[in-house]
Amino acid sequence: MKSLQAHQRVMIFVLLVLAVACLISPWMGLGADWFGARWPNVMSKRVPFPRVFNRAFMIGGIILFIMGHRLLVPGQLKRLLAVRLADGWSVTGSR
């Protein structure tokens, strides 16, 4: 089976993050409403749902990136970015 290209991996990642955000944002909205009703001095205004969804999207993206960053970065880019410590020191001339 042919491996996925980089743009396909990124698209799958974005769709997964969107799915996670759709699943957790209603619960985060309910939690924000509960928190605001429980402690009105802390949150004087109701948090709008688009803001809750944006936060859920960011949190989901960060968590999924931490969990699956090895799958997103292709092997060629890993080899390009991998520099041995000895090579790095010899380039700077600070031995």
Long-range contacts (C-beta under 8 A, 24 or more apart in sequence): 6-74, 6-77, 9-71, 9-72, 9-74, 10-72, 13-64, 13-65, 13-68, 13-72, 16-64, 17-57, 17-60, 17-61, 17-64, 18-57, 20-56, 20-60, 20-63, 20-64, 21-53, 21-56, 21-57, 21-60, 24-56, 24-59, 24-60, 25-49, 25-52, 25-53, 25-55, 25-56, 25-57, 28-52, 28-55, 28-56
